[in-house]
Amino acid sequence: MAISLIAGSKLILLDEPSSGMDLTSKYKLWDILKEIKKGRIIILTTHYMDEADYLGDRIAIMGEGKIRCCGSNFYLKQNFGGGYKLLIEFTEKLRAAEKAELFANMEK
């Protein structure tokens, strides 16, 4: 990365740039990349959505060697979800005491 910056490259390709770094170094690197991206194209690969979310203007997600979706982090969260939903349906056979026991066990 340092050689790319010294040479003034307009296109920088980075493969897992923060892999193996401690948190302090990783966040410093992210800040440097945010700062230097003006006037450049930076393409990076990562397995970490927090890194892609922080650094990427556009994010492409690959699966089985193909791009499965592409867009801004807002677009991806709106269209492909941002969490999990748990739906529990009770049948008529489940009595009130059984419901209470089920919820008590879930809190543990």
Biopython code that builds the backbone (N, CA, C, O; Angstrom):
import numpy as np
from Bio.PDB.StructureBuilder import StructureBuilder

atoms = [
    (1, "MET", "N", (0.827, -1.177, 0.000)),
    (1, "MET", "CA", (0.000, 0.000, 0.000)),
    (1, "MET", "C", (0.869, 1.236, 0.000)),
    (1, "MET", "O", (0.566, 2.207, -0.693)),
    (2, "ALA", "N", (1.954, 1.215, 0.774)),
    (2, "ALA", "CA", (2.839, 2.376, 0.848)),
    (2, "ALA", "C", (3.437, 2.711, -0.515)),
    (2, "ALA", "O", (3.530, 3.884, -0.876)),
    (3, "ILE", "N", (3.841, 1.699, -1.273)),
    (3, "ILE", "CA", (4.413, 1.939, -2.603)),
    (3, "ILE", "C", (3.378, 2.581, -3.512)),
    (3, "ILE", "O", (3.703, 3.490, -4.277)),
    (4, "SER", "N", (2.127, 2.117, -3.438)),
    (4, "SER", "CA", (1.057, 2.705, -4.251)),
    (4, "SER", "C", (0.870, 4.175, -3.928)),
    (4, "SER", "O", (0.674, 4.993, -4.826)),
    (5, "LEU", "N", (0.930, 4.511, -2.644)),
    (5, "LEU", "CA", (0.717, 5.899, -2.231)),
    (5, "LEU", "C", (1.890, 6.788, -2.637)),
    (5, "LEU", "O", (1.693, 7.920, -3.078)),
    (6, "ILE", "N", (3.100, 6.275, -2.489)),
    (6, "ILE", "CA", (4.279, 7.056, -2.853)),
    (6, "ILE", "C", (4.290, 7.326, -4.348)),
    (6, "ILE", "O", (4.645, 8.421, -4.783)),
    (7, "ALA", "N", (3.898, 6.318, -5.144)),
    (7, "ALA", "CA", (3.910, 6.461, -6.601)),
    (7, "ALA", "C", (2.754, 7.309, -7.110)),
    (7, "ALA", "O", (2.745, 7.701, -8.277)),
    (8, "GLY", "N", (1.788, 7.597, -6.263)),
    (8, "GLY", "CA", (0.653, 8.420, -6.672)),
    (8, "GLY", "C", (-0.325, 7.692, -7.575)),
    (8, "GLY", "O", (-0.989, 8.317, -8.403)),
    (9, "SER", "N", (-0.422, 6.387, -7.427)),
    (9, "SER", "CA", (-1.316, 5.581, -8.270)),
    (9, "SER", "C", (-2.758, 6.051, -8.137)),
    (9, "SER", "O", (-3.220, 6.391, -7.048)),
    (10, "LYS", "N", (-3.460, 6.061, -9.270)),
    (10, "LYS", "CA", (-4.877, 6.433, -9.274)),
    (10, "LYS", "C", (-5.779, 5.223, -9.062)),
    (10, "LYS", "O", (-6.951, 5.364, -8.713)),
    (11, "LEU", "N", (-5.216, 4.023, -9.278)),
    (11, "LEU", "CA", (-5.945, 2.782, -9.058)),
    (11, "LEU", "C", (-5.138, 1.917, -8.095)),
    (11, "LEU", "O", (-3.976, 1.600, -8.349)),
    (12, "ILE", "N", (-5.772, 1.545, -6.991)),
    (12, "ILE", "CA", (-5.102, 0.722, -5.981)),
    (12, "ILE", "C", (-5.954, -0.522, -5.740)),
    (12, "ILE", "O", (-7.148, -0.422, -5.460)),
    (13, "LEU", "N", (-5.329, -1.697, -5.853)),
    (13, "LEU", "CA", (-5.993, -2.964, -5.581)),
    (13, "LEU", "C", (-5.440, -3.522, -4.281)),
    (13, "LEU", "O", (-4.229, -3.692, -4.138)),
    (14, "LEU", "N", (-6.321, -3.806, -3.336)),
    (14, "LEU", "CA", (-5.904, -4.324, -2.032)),
    (14, "LEU", "C", (-6.646, -5.620, -1.745)),
    (14, "LEU", "O", (-7.870, -5.685, -1.864)),
    (15, "ASP", "N", (-5.905, -6.642, -1.369)),
    (15, "ASP", "CA", (-6.503, -7.929, -1.021)),
    (15, "ASP", "C", (-6.362, -8.133, 0.475)),
    (15, "ASP", "O", (-5.259, -8.334, 0.983)),
    (16, "GLU", "N", (-7.488, -8.080, 1.179)),
    (16, "GLU", "CA", (-7.512, -8.257, 2.636)),
    (16, "GLU", "C", (-6.474, -7.358, 3.331)),
    (16, "GLU", "O", (-5.594, -7.867, 4.025)),
    (17, "PRO", "N", (-6.567, -6.037, 3.155)),
    (17, "PRO", "CA", (-5.520, -5.151, 3.667)),
    (17, "PRO", "C", (-5.343, -5.158, 5.178)),
    (17, "PRO", "O", (-4.239, -4.915, 5.665)),
    (18, "SER", "N", (-6.393, -5.427, 5.924)),
    (18, "SER", "CA", (-6.269, -5.379, 7.385)),
    (18, "SER", "C", (-6.229, -6.763, 8.025)),
    (18, "SER", "O", (-6.317, -6.887, 9.246)),
    (19, "SER", "N", (-6.098, -7.790, 7.215)),
    (19, "SER", "CA", (-6.066, -9.158, 7.740)),
    (19, "SER", "C", (-4.865, -9.358, 8.657)),
    (19, "SER", "O", (-3.732, -9.047, 8.288)),
    (20, "GLY", "N", (-5.121, -9.875, 9.847)),
    (20, "GLY", "CA", (-4.053, -10.168, 10.798)),
    (20, "GLY", "C", (-3.597, -8.997, 11.637)),
    (20, "GLY", "O", (-2.680, -9.140, 12.446)),
    (21, "MET", "N", (-4.213, -7.841, 11.465)),
    (21, "MET", "CA", (-3.808, -6.660, 12.238)),
    (21, "MET", "C", (-4.551, -6.605, 13.569)),
    (21, "MET", "O", (-5.669, -7.107, 13.694)),
    (22, "ASP", "N", (-3.914, -5.989, 14.556)),
    (22, "ASP", "CA", (-4.623, -5.722, 15.807)),
    (22, "ASP", "C", (-5.624, -4.594, 15.555)),
    (22, "ASP", "O", (-5.531, -3.892, 14.549)),
    (23, "LEU", "N", (-6.570, -4.425, 16.460)),
    (23, "LEU", "CA", (-7.657, -3.467, 16.239)),
    (23, "LEU", "C", (-7.174, -2.035, 16.045)),
    (23, "LEU", "O", (-7.686, -1.326, 15.178)),
    (24, "THR", "N", (-6.208, -1.603, 16.830)),
    (24, "THR", "CA", (-5.715, -0.227, 16.716)),
    (24, "THR", "C", (-5.116, 0.015, 15.336)),
    (24, "THR", "O", (-5.417, 1.020, 14.693)),
    (25, "SER", "N", (-4.278, -0.897, 14.886)),
    (25, "SER", "CA", (-3.655, -0.766, 13.564)),
    (25, "SER", "C", (-4.695, -0.837, 12.461)),
    (25, "SER", "O", (-4.619, -0.096, 11.482)),
    (26, "LYS", "N", (-5.670, -1.730, 12.618)),
    (26, "LYS", "CA", (-6.719, -1.877, 11.612)),
    (26, "LYS", "C", (-7.496, -0.578, 11.440)),
    (26, "LYS", "O", (-7.735, -0.136, 10.316)),
    (27, "TYR", "N", (-7.889, 0.032, 12.557)),
    (27, "TYR", "CA", (-8.665, 1.273, 12.465)),
    (27, "TYR", "C", (-7.834, 2.425, 11.927)),
    (27, "TYR", "O", (-8.360, 3.282, 11.217)),
    (28, "LYS", "N", (-6.549, 2.464, 12.248)),
    (28, "LYS", "CA", (-5.672, 3.494, 11.668)),
    (28, "LYS", "C", (-5.565, 3.316, 10.158)),
    (28, "LYS", "O", (-5.628, 4.288, 9.406)),
    (29, "LEU", "N", (-5.404, 2.072, 9.719)),
    (29, "LEU", "CA", (-5.348, 1.796, 8.282)),
    (29, "LEU", "C", (-6.640, 2.227, 7.604)),
    (29, "LEU", "O", (-6.605, 2.849, 6.542)),
    (30, "TRP", "N", (-7.783, 1.902, 8.208)),
    (30, "TRP", "CA", (-9.062, 2.304, 7.637)),
    (30, "TRP", "C", (-9.157, 3.824, 7.494)),
    (30, "TRP", "O", (-9.642, 4.325, 6.480)),
    (31, "ASP", "N", (-8.694, 4.551, 8.507)),
    (31, "ASP", "CA", (-8.728, 6.013, 8.442)),
    (31, "ASP", "C", (-7.828, 6.533, 7.330)),
    (31, "ASP", "O", (-8.185, 7.479, 6.628)),
    (32, "ILE", "N", (-6.662, 5.917, 7.170)),
    (32, "ILE", "CA", (-5.749, 6.316, 6.087)),
    (32, "ILE", "C", (-6.405, 6.070, 4.733)),
    (32, "ILE", "O", (-6.354, 6.927, 3.851)),
    (33, "LEU", "N", (-7.015, 4.912, 4.568)),
    (33, "LEU", "CA", (-7.672, 4.601, 3.301)),
    (33, "LEU", "C", (-8.828, 5.553, 3.016)),
    (33, "LEU", "O", (-9.020, 5.967, 1.873)),
    (34, "LYS", "N", (-9.594, 5.900, 4.038)),
    (34, "LYS", "CA", (-10.683, 6.877, 3.875)),
    (34, "LYS", "C", (-10.141, 8.218, 3.401)),
    (34, "LYS", "O", (-10.726, 8.872, 2.538)),
    (35, "GLU", "N", (-9.010, 8.616, 3.980)),
    (35, "GLU", "CA", (-8.420, 9.910, 3.669)),
    (35, "GLU", "C", (-7.840, 9.954, 2.258)),
    (35, "GLU", "O", (-7.986, 10.962, 1.566)),
    (36, "ILE", "N", (-7.185, 8.883, 1.822)),
    (36, "ILE", "CA", (-6.489, 8.908, 0.535)),
    (36, "ILE", "C", (-7.367, 8.519, -0.648)),
    (36, "ILE", "O", (-6.909, 8.581, -1.789)),
    (37, "LYS", "N", (-8.616, 8.118, -0.410)),
    (37, "LYS", "CA", (-9.431, 7.638, -1.520)),
    (37, "LYS", "C", (-9.931, 8.751, -2.444)),
    (37, "LYS", "O", (-10.392, 8.468, -3.550)),
    (38, "LYS", "N", (-9.848, 9.977, -2.019)),
    (38, "LYS", "CA", (-10.278, 11.092, -2.873)),
    (38, "LYS", "C", (-9.381, 11.164, -4.107)),
    (38, "LYS", "O", (-8.158, 11.252, -3.990)),
    (39, "GLY", "N", (-9.993, 11.125, -5.283)),
    (39, "GLY", "CA", (-9.234, 11.195, -6.523)),
    (39, "GLY", "C", (-8.619, 9.875, -6.949)),
    (39, "GLY", "O", (-7.828, 9.838, -7.892)),
    (40, "ARG", "N", (-8.967, 8.797, -6.271)),
    (40, "ARG", "CA", (-8.440, 7.468, -6.597)),
    (40, "ARG", "C", (-9.579, 6.460, -6.662)),
    (40, "ARG", "O", (-10.678, 6.686, -6.154)),
    (41, "ILE", "N", (-9.277, 5.359, -7.297)),
    (41, "ILE", "CA", (-10.175, 4.209, -7.267)),
    (41, "ILE", "C", (-9.474, 3.153, -6.436)),
    (41, "ILE", "O", (-8.358, 2.743, -6.755)),
    (42, "ILE", "N", (-10.128, 2.712, -5.370)),
    (42, "ILE", "CA", (-9.570, 1.672, -4.513)),
    (42, "ILE", "C", (-10.525, 0.483, -4.552)),
    (42, "ILE", "O", (-11.703, 0.594, -4.212)),
    (43, "ILE", "N", (-9.989, -0.644, -4.973)),
    (43, "ILE", "CA", (-10.756, -1.887, -4.978)),
    (43, "ILE", "C", (-10.125, -2.794, -3.943)),
    (43, "ILE", "O", (-8.931, -3.088, -3.995)),
    (44, "LEU", "N", (-10.952, -3.238, -2.993)),
    (44, "LEU", "CA", (-10.395, -4.133, -1.978)),
    (44, "LEU", "C", (-11.303, -5.327, -1.765)),
    (44, "LEU", "O", (-12.521, -5.253, -1.923)),
    (45, "THR", "N", (-10.673, -6.424, -1.402)),
    (45, "THR", "CA", (-11.425, -7.622, -1.045)),
    (45, "THR", "C", (-11.362, -7.785, 0.465)),
    (45, "THR", "O", (-10.356, -7.459, 1.095)),
    (46, "THR", "N", (-12.439, -8.290, 1.037)),
    (46, "THR", "CA", (-12.475, -8.513, 2.476)),
    (46, "THR", "C", (-13.538, -9.544, 2.798)),
    (46, "THR", "O", (-14.484, -9.738, 2.035)),
    (47, "HIS", "N", (-13.377, -10.199, 3.926)),
    (47, "HIS", "CA", (-14.400, -11.101, 4.440)),
    (47, "HIS", "C", (-15.239, -10.410, 5.509)),
    (47, "HIS", "O", (-16.200, -10.993, 6.010)),
    (48, "TYR", "N", (-14.891, -9.183, 5.862)),
    (48, "TYR", "CA", (-15.516, -8.498, 6.989)),
    (48, "TYR", "C", (-16.458, -7.392, 6.518)),
    (48, "TYR", "O", (-16.033, -6.430, 5.879)),
    (49, "MET", "N", (-17.741, -7.543, 6.844)),
    (49, "MET", "CA", (-18.727, -6.540, 6.429)),
    (49, "MET", "C", (-18.494, -5.205, 7.115)),
    (49, "MET", "O", (-18.808, -4.170, 6.527)),
    (50, "ASP", "N", (-17.956, -5.176, 8.337)),
    (50, "ASP", "CA", (-17.707, -3.894, 8.982)),
    (50, "ASP", "C", (-16.641, -3.116, 8.218)),
    (50, "ASP", "O", (-16.721, -1.891, 8.122)),
    (51, "GLU", "N", (-15.653, -3.805, 7.677)),
    (51, "GLU", "CA", (-14.623, -3.146, 6.871)),
    (51, "GLU", "C", (-15.218, -2.632, 5.563)),
    (51, "GLU", "O", (-14.959, -1.496, 5.165)),
    (52, "ALA", "N", (-16.009, -3.460, 4.900)),
    (52, "ALA", "CA", (-16.661, -3.045, 3.653)),
    (52, "ALA", "C", (-17.622, -1.887, 3.907)),
    (52, "ALA", "O", (-17.697, -0.952, 3.110)),
    (53, "ASP", "N", (-18.347, -1.949, 5.007)),
    (53, "ASP", "CA", (-19.316, -0.914, 5.350)),
    (53, "ASP", "C", (-18.622, 0.422, 5.609)),
    (53, "ASP", "O", (-19.109, 1.467, 5.177)),
    (54, "TYR", "N", (-17.498, 0.395, 6.305)),
    (54, "TYR", "CA", (-16.778, 1.622, 6.650)),
    (54, "TYR", "C", (-16.061, 2.229, 5.442)),
    (54, "TYR", "O", (-16.058, 3.447, 5.265)),
    (55, "LEU", "N", (-15.461, 1.383, 4.621)),
    (55, "LEU", "CA", (-14.612, 1.883, 3.541)),
    (55, "LEU", "C", (-15.308, 2.001, 2.190)),
    (55, "LEU", "O", (-14.923, 2.827, 1.362)),
    (56, "GLY", "N", (-16.324, 1.186, 1.965)),
    (56, "GLY", "CA", (-16.874, 1.093, 0.619)),
    (56, "GLY", "C", (-17.965, 2.092, 0.299)),
    (56, "GLY", "O", (-18.879, 2.315, 1.093)),
    (57, "ASP", "N", (-17.854, 2.693, -0.884)),
    (57, "ASP", "CA", (-18.963, 3.484, -1.422)),
    (57, "ASP", "C", (-19.961, 2.547, -2.088)),
    (57, "ASP", "O", (-21.172, 2.762, -2.041)),
    (58, "ARG", "N", (-19.419, 1.499, -2.713)),
    (58, "ARG", "CA", (-20.224, 0.436, -3.310)),
    (58, "ARG", "C", (-19.644, -0.888, -2.854)),
    (58, "ARG", "O", (-18.427, -1.054, -2.777)),
    (59, "ILE", "N", (-20.522, -1.824, -2.554)),
    (59, "ILE", "CA", (-20.104, -3.129, -2.060)),
    (59, "ILE", "C", (-20.670, -4.187, -2.995)),
    (59, "ILE", "O", (-21.859, -4.174, -3.314)),
    (60, "ALA", "N", (-19.813, -5.102, -3.432)),
    (60, "ALA", "CA", (-20.256, -6.247, -4.230)),
    (60, "ALA", "C", (-20.044, -7.497, -3.386)),
    (60, "ALA", "O", (-18.971, -7.698, -2.818)),
    (61, "ILE", "N", (-21.058, -8.324, -3.310)),
    (61, "ILE", "CA", (-20.976, -9.560, -2.538)),
    (61, "ILE", "C", (-20.925, -10.725, -3.518)),
    (61, "ILE", "O", (-21.758, -10.852, -4.416)),
    (62, "MET", "N", (-19.909, -11.576, -3.313)),
    (62, "MET", "CA", (-19.709, -12.711, -4.209)),
    (62, "MET", "C", (-20.088, -14.012, -3.529)),
    (62, "MET", "O", (-19.953, -14.160, -2.315)),
    (63, "GLY", "N", (-20.559, -14.939, -4.323)),
    (63, "GLY", "CA", (-20.854, -16.290, -3.860)),
    (63, "GLY", "C", (-20.631, -17.259, -5.003)),
    (63, "GLY", "O", (-21.128, -17.045, -6.109)),
    (64, "GLU", "N", (-19.895, -18.311, -4.747)),
    (64, "GLU", "CA", (-19.582, -19.316, -5.756)),
    (64, "GLU", "C", (-18.932, -18.692, -6.997)),
    (64, "GLU", "O", (-19.201, -19.102, -8.126)),
    (65, "GLY", "N", (-18.076, -17.698, -6.766)),
    (65, "GLY", "CA", (-17.310, -17.092, -7.854)),
    (65, "GLY", "C", (-18.058, -16.089, -8.708)),
    (65, "GLY", "O", (-17.539, -15.653, -9.736)),
    (66, "LYS", "N", (-19.271, -15.709, -8.309)),
    (66, "LYS", "CA", (-20.072, -14.754, -9.082)),
    (66, "LYS", "C", (-20.537, -13.622, -8.185)),
    (66, "LYS", "O", (-20.770, -13.822, -6.993)),
    (67, "ILE", "N", (-20.670, -12.439, -8.755)),
    (67, "ILE", "CA", (-21.226, -11.319, -8.001)),
    (67, "ILE", "C", (-22.722, -11.561, -7.849)),
    (67, "ILE", "O", (-23.448, -11.673, -8.837)),
    (68, "ARG", "N", (-23.174, -11.639, -6.598)),
    (68, "ARG", "CA", (-24.579, -11.932, -6.300)),
    (68, "ARG", "C", (-25.413, -10.669, -6.110)),
    (68, "ARG", "O", (-26.602, -10.653, -6.429)),
    (69, "CYS", "N", (-24.789, -9.605, -5.589)),
    (69, "CYS", "CA", (-25.485, -8.328, -5.445)),
    (69, "CYS", "C", (-24.439, -7.220, -5.337)),
    (69, "CYS", "O", (-23.291, -7.464, -4.965)),
    (70, "CYS", "N", (-24.849, -6.020, -5.663)),
    (70, "CYS", "CA", (-23.926, -4.889, -5.647)),
    (70, "CYS", "C", (-24.717, -3.622, -5.362)),
    (70, "CYS", "O", (-25.827, -3.449, -5.864)),
    (71, "GLY", "N", (-24.143, -2.739, -4.556)),
    (71, "GLY", "CA", (-24.799, -1.475, -4.264)),
    (71, "GLY", "C", (-24.178, -0.804, -3.054)),
    (71, "GLY", "O", (-23.176, -1.274, -2.516)),
    (72, "SER", "N", (-24.773, 0.284, -2.636)),
    (72, "SER", "CA", (-24.313, 0.982, -1.434)),
    (72, "SER", "C", (-24.676, 0.147, -0.215)),
    (72, "SER", "O", (-25.510, -0.755, -0.294)),
    (73, "ASN", "N", (-24.045, 0.455, 0.911)),
    (73, "ASN", "CA", (-24.369, -0.310, 2.113)),
    (73, "ASN", "C", (-25.845, -0.116, 2.497)),
    (73, "ASN", "O", (-26.485, -1.051, 2.978)),
    (74, "PHE", "N", (-26.383, 1.083, 2.288)),
    (74, "PHE", "CA", (-27.796, 1.348, 2.576)),
    (74, "PHE", "C", (-28.692, 0.486, 1.692)),
    (74, "PHE", "O", (-29.653, -0.113, 2.175)),
    (75, "TYR", "N", (-28.379, 0.422, 0.399)),
    (75, "TYR", "CA", (-29.162, -0.380, -0.537)),
    (75, "TYR", "C", (-29.149, -1.854, -0.129)),
    (75, "TYR", "O", (-30.194, -2.505, -0.111)),
    (76, "LEU", "N", (-27.976, -2.373, 0.196)),
    (76, "LEU", "CA", (-27.870, -3.784, 0.569)),
    (76, "LEU", "C", (-28.650, -4.092, 1.840)),
    (76, "LEU", "O", (-29.311, -5.127, 1.923)),
    (77, "LYS", "N", (-28.581, -3.206, 2.831)),
    (77, "LYS", "CA", (-29.312, -3.429, 4.079)),
    (77, "LYS", "C", (-30.822, -3.346, 3.854)),
    (77, "LYS", "O", (-31.580, -4.122, 4.436)),
    (78, "GLN", "N", (-31.259, -2.408, 3.012)),
    (78, "GLN", "CA", (-32.687, -2.252, 2.737)),
    (78, "GLN", "C", (-33.255, -3.471, 2.009)),
    (78, "GLN", "O", (-34.366, -3.911, 2.304)),
    (79, "ASN", "N", (-32.492, -4.012, 1.061)),
    (79, "ASN", "CA", (-33.011, -5.063, 0.200)),
    (79, "ASN", "C", (-32.675, -6.481, 0.644)),
    (79, "ASN", "O", (-33.365, -7.426, 0.264)),
    (80, "PHE", "N", (-31.633, -6.638, 1.435)),
    (80, "PHE", "CA", (-31.219, -7.979, 1.810)),
    (80, "PHE", "C", (-31.179, -8.188, 3.314)),
    (80, "PHE", "O", (-30.715, -9.228, 3.781)),
    (81, "GLY", "N", (-31.654, -7.224, 4.072)),
    (81, "GLY", "CA", (-31.829, -7.412, 5.507)),
    (81, "GLY", "C", (-30.687, -6.897, 6.344)),
    (81, "GLY", "O", (-29.561, -6.725, 5.876)),
    (82, "GLY", "N", (-31.009, -6.660, 7.581)),
    (82, "GLY", "CA", (-30.031, -6.181, 8.532)),
    (82, "GLY", "C", (-30.220, -6.833, 9.877)),
    (82, "GLY", "O", (-30.065, -6.172, 10.904)),
    (83, "GLY", "N", (-30.550, -8.102, 9.905)),
    (83, "GLY", "CA", (-30.760, -8.778, 11.171)),
    (83, "GLY", "C", (-31.597, -10.018, 10.980)),
    (83, "GLY", "O", (-31.798, -10.496, 9.864)),
    (84, "TYR", "N", (-32.077, -10.526, 12.087)),
    (84, "TYR", "CA", (-32.857, -11.748, 12.080)),
    (84, "TYR", "C", (-34.213, -11.497, 12.715)),
    (84, "TYR", "O", (-34.361, -10.624, 13.571)),
    (85, "LYS", "N", (-35.192, -12.266, 12.290)),
    (85, "LYS", "CA", (-36.520, -12.214, 12.889)),
    (85, "LYS", "C", (-36.853, -13.602, 13.404)),
    (85, "LYS", "O", (-36.578, -14.605, 12.745)),
    (86, "LEU", "N", (-37.444, -13.650, 14.582)),
    (86, "LEU", "CA", (-37.871, -14.911, 15.178)),
    (86, "LEU", "C", (-39.380, -14.873, 15.314)),
    (86, "LEU", "O", (-39.933, -13.975, 15.949)),
    (87, "LEU", "N", (-40.031, -15.828, 14.728)),
    (87, "LEU", "CA", (-41.479, -15.908, 14.780)),
    (87, "LEU", "C", (-41.863, -17.178, 15.528)),
    (87, "LEU", "O", (-41.445, -18.275, 15.160)),
    (88, "ILE", "N", (-42.661, -17.022, 16.578)),
    (88, "ILE", "CA", (-43.143, -18.162, 17.354)),
    (88, "ILE", "C", (-44.661, -18.166, 17.271)),
    (88, "ILE", "O", (-45.319, -17.181, 17.604)),
    (89, "GLU", "N", (-45.195, -19.272, 16.828)),
    (89, "GLU", "CA", (-46.641, -19.423, 16.762)),
    (89, "GLU", "C", (-47.066, -20.507, 17.738)),
    (89, "GLU", "O", (-46.452, -21.571, 17.811)),
    (90, "PHE", "N", (-48.118, -20.226, 18.481)),
    (90, "PHE", "CA", (-48.633, -21.180, 19.451)),
    (90, "PHE", "C", (-49.905, -21.816, 18.902)),
    (90, "PHE", "O", (-50.751, -21.148, 18.308)),
    (91, "THR", "N", (-50.013, -23.093, 19.110)),
    (91, "THR", "CA", (-51.245, -23.767, 18.721)),
    (91, "THR", "C", (-52.216, -23.714, 19.898)),
    (91, "THR", "O", (-51.836, -23.365, 21.016)),
    (92, "GLU", "N", (-53.431, -24.055, 19.640)),
    (92, "GLU", "CA", (-54.457, -24.054, 20.693)),
    (92, "GLU", "C", (-54.143, -25.080, 21.770)),
    (92, "GLU", "O", (-54.573, -24.923, 22.913)),
    (93, "LYS", "N", (-53.413, -26.109, 21.432)),
    (93, "LYS", "CA", (-53.121, -27.171, 22.388)),
    (93, "LYS", "C", (-52.118, -26.740, 23.455)),
    (93, "LYS", "O", (-52.059, -27.339, 24.528)),
    (94, "LEU", "N", (-51.346, -25.725, 23.172)),
    (94, "LEU", "CA", (-50.328, -25.279, 24.124)),
    (94, "LEU", "C", (-51.004, -24.425, 25.192)),
    (94, "LEU", "O", (-51.541, -23.359, 24.889)),
    (95, "ARG", "N", (-50.980, -24.880, 26.411)),
    (95, "ARG", "CA", (-51.658, -24.195, 27.499)),
    (95, "ARG", "C", (-50.832, -23.012, 27.999)),
    (95, "ARG", "O", (-49.648, -22.890, 27.684)),
    (96, "ALA", "N", (-51.462, -22.157, 28.769)),
    (96, "ALA", "CA", (-50.814, -20.958, 29.303)),
    (96, "ALA", "C", (-49.594, -21.308, 30.148)),
    (96, "ALA", "O", (-48.576, -20.621, 30.065)),
    (97, "ALA", "N", (-49.675, -22.352, 30.954)),
    (97, "ALA", "CA", (-48.538, -22.746, 31.801)),
    (97, "ALA", "C", (-47.349, -23.181, 30.947)),
    (97, "ALA", "O", (-46.200, -22.876, 31.269)),
    (98, "GLU", "N", (-47.631, -23.891, 29.863)),
    (98, "GLU", "CA", (-46.553, -24.322, 28.971)),
    (98, "GLU", "C", (-45.907, -23.118, 28.282)),
    (98, "GLU", "O", (-44.692, -23.092, 28.082)),
    (99, "LYS", "N", (-46.722, -22.120, 27.920)),
    (99, "LYS", "CA", (-46.192, -20.902, 27.320)),
    (99, "LYS", "C", (-45.250, -20.192, 28.288)),
    (99, "LYS", "O", (-44.162, -19.759, 27.909)),
    (100, "ALA", "N", (-45.685, -20.080, 29.542)),
    (100, "ALA", "CA", (-44.866, -19.411, 30.553)),
    (100, "ALA", "C", (-43.543, -20.150, 30.754)),
    (100, "ALA", "O", (-42.493, -19.521, 30.886)),
    (101, "GLU", "N", (-43.591, -21.472, 30.776)),
    (101, "GLU", "CA", (-42.374, -22.273, 30.948)),
    (101, "GLU", "C", (-41.437, -22.089, 29.753)),
    (101, "GLU", "O", (-40.222, -21.990, 29.926)),
    (102, "LEU", "N", (-41.991, -22.043, 28.557)),
    (102, "LEU", "CA", (-41.187, -21.851, 27.353)),
    (102, "LEU", "C", (-40.443, -20.521, 27.410)),
    (102, "LEU", "O", (-39.241, -20.475, 27.150)),
    (103, "PHE", "N", (-41.137, -19.449, 27.744)),
    (103, "PHE", "CA", (-40.516, -18.126, 27.804)),
    (103, "PHE", "C", (-39.507, -18.038, 28.949)),
    (103, "PHE", "O", (-38.478, -17.377, 28.814)),
    (104, "ALA", "N", (-39.789, -18.695, 30.071)),
    (104, "ALA", "CA", (-38.843, -18.699, 31.196)),
    (104, "ALA", "C", (-37.536, -19.380, 30.782)),
    (104, "ALA", "O", (-36.457, -18.916, 31.149)),
    (105, "ASN", "N", (-37.620, -20.459, 30.033)),
    (105, "ASN", "CA", (-36.423, -21.155, 29.557)),
    (105, "ASN", "C", (-35.647, -20.341, 28.536)),
    (105, "ASN", "O", (-34.422, -20.437, 28.473)),
    (106, "MET", "N", (-36.341, -19.541, 27.736)),
    (106, "MET", "CA", (-35.679, -18.708, 26.719)),
    (106, "MET", "C", (-34.865, -17.607, 27.381)),
    (106, "MET", "O", (-33.832, -17.207, 26.843)),
    (107, "GLU", "N", (-35.301, -17.106, 28.531)),
    (107, "GLU", "CA", (-34.594, -16.028, 29.220)),
    (107, "GLU", "C", (-33.296, -16.498, 29.828)),
    (107, "GLU", "O", (-32.408, -15.681, 30.073)),
    (108, "LYS", "N", (-33.152, -17.796, 30.082)),
    (108, "LYS", "CA", (-31.931, -18.336, 30.665)),
    (108, "LYS", "C", (-30.887, -18.323, 29.626)),
    (108, "LYS", "O", (-29.756, -18.736, 29.883)),
]
sb = StructureBuilder()
sb.init_structure("model")
sb.init_model(0)
sb.init_chain("A")
sb.init_seg("    ")
for serial, (resi, resn, name, xyz) in enumerate(atoms, 1):
    if name == "N":
        sb.init_residue(resn, " ", resi, " ")
    sb.init_atom(name, np.array(xyz, "f"), 0.0, 1.0, " ", f" {name:<3s}", serial, name[0])
structure = sb.get_structure()
